[in-house]
Amino acid sequence: MTPALTTLKNGDLEVCLCPSLGGGLAGFSAAGIPLLREWNGEASVRRMASYPLIPYSNRIANGRFDFGGKAQSLRLNFGDHPHPLHGLGWQREWTLEQTADASAIMRLAHRPEQDGADDWPWAFDATQTFTLTASSLTVTLAYHNLADSVVPVGLGWHPFFPRTLDGRDATLEFSADGVWKMDEHALPCALEAIPAKWDYRQARPLGQPGLDNCFAMWHGEARIAWPGSNMAIRMSASEELGHLVVFTPAAPADFFAVEPVSHANNAINMSNPAIHGIKEIAAGATLEVTMRLTIERNAA
């Protein structure tokens, strides 16, 4: 059965929502030009244009961590990959609860006793709010803690962008203060200065940098442009999203990912998780983050 899509429109901007596939986006376009990778129709969230990361981003080493003096173990959720990946929101069906021409709300409930404590041991409700203006898409993601204790939380998004719109490589621009080196297990092992080959403080063609790394102390903005197409996207994020994961698969892949997230990969297992972005949310409290994608036309 083909997953149902809901389309929001404002002027010539259009965003397609797919609640049943991880609460993801199937597309985001301006004047018919796809500015996120278009969904290919497969019933797989991994082919979507974007999806939410909740209640953590990226990998947790071997699915194990300690919190509040108690050891926790999560199931492996990504085939034979040795670490659980990206939380549970991207693998669950969300409920579309409210729509208008240019806005929508999706919700997700997780109850560990029913839905799997090995996905996440604490109960929560999640909300995504989508607002489309004539020039931007704003998405808000909220985690409401229903547990009776403080819990660790991480949030973010995993948007994919087309490498080309006009046969020329996209350009990327963002600033951060460091990057995590990865070990042979795809886990961060050292926070280092950003090498020249990964320095995108000035806009330049994406190239083939071989990135699947988390940039720390991200300055909160990134810009993706497609030379010759006269189109660009400026990504901005709320201050809680202080890290940026950049994923650049090698050719023939025709996409790359620029992911605003709250914490470093595997931060929950670092000596001081809070320094590396893990948020501790009190019982009954809510963590809310925002990403905005603003369209720039006639862009250089």
Secondary structure, 3 states (H helix, E strand, C coil): CCCCCEEEEECCEEEEEECCCCCEEEEEEECCEECCCCCCCCCCHHHCCECEEECCCCECHHHEEEECCEEEECCCCCCCCCCCECECHHHCCCEEEEEECCEEEEEEEECHHHHCCCCCCCCEEEEEEEEECCCEEEEEEEEEECCCCCEEECCEECCEEECECCCCECEEEECCCEEEEECCCCCEEEEECCCHHHCCCCCEECCCCCCEEEEECCCCEEEEEECCCCEEEEEEECCCCCEEEEECCCCCCCEEEEEEECCCCCHHHCCCCCCCCCEEECCCCEEEEEEEEEEEECCC
